[in-house]
Amino acid sequence: MAEIVLGVGTSHGPQINMGPETWQLLYDKDTTDSRIDYKALLEIAPKSLEAEITPEKWRERYDACHVALRSLRETFERAKPDVVVVLGDDQHEQFLDDNMPMFSVFYGDTMPMGHRERKQVAEWQRAEEELAPKIGPEARNEVGLARHLIDSLRDADFDIAASNQLKPSVGLGHAFTFFYRYFDQDGAIPMVPLAVNTFFPPNQPTPRRCYNLGRALRDAIEGWQSDKRVCVIASGGLSHTIIEEDLDQQTLNALIEKDADALCSLPRERLIRGTSEIRNWVALAGAVEPMDMSLVDYVPCYRSPASTGCAMAFATWE
């Protein structure tokens, strides 16, 4: 039977790909972001955040993120997994509002690593694309596992969408390509992408549903007739575009303590925008429930005095 040998939780925010010299572009973007009321946020934000928005702080936090990523990669290499299952979210890359599944498994043979088409490209988006680590044109899926997951999750009463084609002009979404950018640039390790609709109402799964999906995922992997070693990865999170350190700590404490009730009870009204990706970590927690978590680092990467930014977290389960 297959075995889960490692769990990994990793943020994938743009401030990881972009050097701190370009974080000013994100600061400028935040002041006009239509998704938030920047002036209102600035009025209620702690005045102490002014001290967080300096080139020195930006460099310190960027470096901390990459030290943590190196630690994750070293643990990953020691575990020697044969295949990865990545829990990530699609942000209008493969799915649009005309058809947005709650959960979806990709089971095609290969996955193109295209570039997302945008009608307009902001300067910060151009910088991120140019500075992100480069990867090959495509990667392999572990089709046998993907088909097994679809069957097993269906039998566990999950209505799983399935797809065997990706839009080649877009390719695999950024939540999934992050693995290849930072863990396997050669594309040697096959992946099964499991997309979770964390972002888009009205059919986002509840935290409890995500946790139970993770449990069912573990049962499915352990029931796969294979001797392969599997790593399950949660990609994304924690809180962003607005950093909420109290919510992040609530989540991390529940993960460390294996407090399923606390994870299932996370406030859904706060799991919005990028913060919604916490759902991927909740699903991972269900998948690695018997394993122990080690928090590698938590780095609140503020990029404006209005508390905007990306709170990065990095953890392993063994």
N, C-alpha and C positions, 0 to 999 in steps of 0.2 A: 504494500500500500504506500501511497505518497505520504509525505510528512512535511508539515510546516516547520522549518528550521529557524526562521527569523521573521520578526515583524519590524517594520521601519515606519516611523512617522516623520515627514519632512515638509517644511514650508517650501513654496516655490515662487514667492513674490518677486516682482520686477527688481526690487532692490538687491536681490542676490545676483541677478545677471548684470545689472548696471553698476559700474564702479561708483564710489561715493562722489567723485567729481561731477557726476551727472544727476545726482539726487536733486539738485536745484530745479531740474526740469520737472520733477514730480511735485516739488513744492509749488512751482508756478501752476501746474495743472490743478492741484487741489484747490487753489484759491478761486477757480472758476468751474469746478466740477458740478455739473447740474444735478448729480445724485445727492449732494449734501448742501447744507446751508452753512457755508464756511464762516460767515460773520457771526452767526448764532453759536457755532461751535467754539469760536475764538473767545466769545464772552464768558462761556462757562468753563473753559479749559483751565487747568492749574497754571498760574503764572510761572511756576518753576519750569514749565516746558520750554520757555525761551532758552534756557541753558542747554537744552538737548539738541538745539538746531544750530550746530556749529560744524565746520569741516572736520574738526578733531573727533567729535562724537560720531559723526557719520563714518569716518574711517575706522574708529574703534569697533563699531557695531557691524560694519561690513566684514571686517577681519574676523570677528567672533563667529559670524555666520559661516564663513568658509573654513574656519578651524573645526566647527561642528560638522560640516559636511564631509570633511576629510575623515573625521572619526566615524561617521556613518559608513562611508565607503570602505574603510579598513575593516569594520565589523562585517560588512556585506561580503567582502572578499574572503575573510576567514570562514564564514558560514558556507561558502561555495554552493549557492543555490543553482539548480539547473533551470529554473523557470521562475518568473515573477508574476504575481497578480497585482495590478495596480488599481486601487480605489481612487477615482478622480472624478472631476466634474467637467462637463462640456459647456463651454460658454459661447453658444451659437457658433460652434465650429463645425460639427457634424449634424447637430440637431437644431431646428428652429422652432418658433412658437406654433407652427402648423402641426408639429408632431414632436413633442418633448416627453420621452418616456421617463418614468421615475427611476428605473434601473435598466441597464442595457449591457449585454455582453457582446463583444466583437469576436467573430470566429472565422474570419477570412485568413487565408494563408499568409499574406504579407500586409504590412502597414506602411503606406507611403508617408514620408516625413516632409510634407509640403509646407508652404508658408500661408498663413491666414490672409485671405484677401480682405482689404479694407477700402471703403470708398474714399476715406480720408485718413492719412497717417499723421498722427501728432508727432512732434519732435521727440518726445520721450519714448514713444513706441518705436520710432526709427532707431533711437539709441539702444533700446533694449535688444532689438533684433540684431543689430550690428555687434553688440558686445557679448551676447549669449554664446556659450560654447557651441561649436559647430558639430553636426552629426551627419551620418550617412543618409542616402536617399530613401532607404526603407529598412524595416526591421521585420523579424519573423514572429508570427503568432505561434503559440503552442495549441494547435487546433484540437488535439485530442482532449486536453484539459478544458478548453473553451466549450466544446460540445458537451462534455461531461457536466460542467457547471450549469449549463442551460437546462439539461435534463434533471439534474439533482435539485436545483433551486426551484424549478417548476414543481417537482414532486413534493417539495417542502412548502408549497402553497404561495410561492412568490411568482407574480406575473412578470416574467423577465422578457424584455424586448431583446431581439437578436438581430445582428447585422453582419453581413460578410463583405460589405464594400464600404470604402471610405472615399469621400470626395478628394480626388488626387490633387486638386489645386490648393486644398487646405491641409490634408493629411491628418495624422494623429494629433489630437488636441494637446495644448501646452501642459496640462496636468500630467499627461502620460509621457510626452517627449522629455520632460524634466529628468526622468530616470536615465534616459540615454545620454543626456547632456552631462550629467554629474556622476553616474555610476558605471556606464557601459557605452562609451563613445563609439566603440567598434561595432555595436549592435549585435554582439555574439550571443547574448542571452535572450531567449524568446519571452514574450510577454502576453498575458491575457488582460486586456483593458476591461474593467468593469466600471461603467459610467454611472454615477449617482447624480440625480438632478438636485443639487444643493441650492442652486441660484434662483430658479424661475418659478414663481407661482403660476397656477394654483396647486400643483401636485408635488410639491417637495415632500419627501418622506419625513415622518417624525423622527426624533432621536431614537425612540424605542424601536421603530421599524428598522432603522439603520443598525442598531445593536443586534437585533434578531437576524438581520441579513448576514452580519458577520458570523454569528453562530452557525447559521446554515451553510455559509461559505466554508467554515472549518470542517463541518461534517462532510461536505461535498469533496473537499480536497483530500481528506483522510480516507474517503471511500473510492478515490480514483485508483484504478488498477495499474499502478506504476510504482517504480522504486525511486522516482525523482524527488529531489529536495526542492521545496517551494518557499519563496519569500513573499510575504504579503506586505504591500506598501500603501500607506495613506498619503496622498499628495495634496498639499494645500494647507490653508489655515496658518496661524490661528486668527485672531481678530484683525480685520482690516476691511475697508478703507479707513475706518476710525478704530484706533486701538482702544481696547477695553481690557485693561490688565486684570481687573477683578474677575471677569468672565474667563479669561485665559487661565488664571490660577485655579478657579473653580473646576475647570475642565481638566487641567493637569493633575490636580490633587485626586480627582475621581479616577483618572487613568492609573495613577500610581497605586492607589488603594484598591483597585479593581472593584470600584463601587458602581455596579451596574445600575442600581436605582438612581443614583445621582446623575449618571450619564444619560439615562433615559428621560430624566426630568429637566434637562437643560432648557432654559426659556426659549421657546421657539420664536418669540417676538424679537429676540436679539440675534438670532441666527439669520442675518440678512447681509446683503452685499457679500464681500469676500469672507466675512465672518461665518457665512453659511458653510464654508468648507470644513468647519469643525465636525460636521456630520461624517466626513470621511474618516476622521480619527475615531469617532464613536463606532463606526462599522468595523474598523480595524480592531478595536478593543474587544468586540464580540468574537472576532476570528482568532485572536491570540489570548483568549480568556485564561487558559491555564498557565501562561508564560508570565515572567516578571519583567516589568518595564524599568528601563534606565533612562532618565532624562539627561541627555547630553548637554543641552543648553536651551535657554529661553531668552530671546533677544528682542525687546520692543524697539523696533527701528522707526522712531518718530522722524517725520520729515517736514512738519510744520508745527508752530505753537498752538494750533487748533486741535491737536491730538490726532491728526491724520498720519497714516503710515501703515506699515505692516509689522505685526508682531510675529516673529519667527520662532518656531519651536522645532527641536530635533530630538528624536528618541528612538530607542531600540527595545525589542522584546525578545528575550532568549529563554 
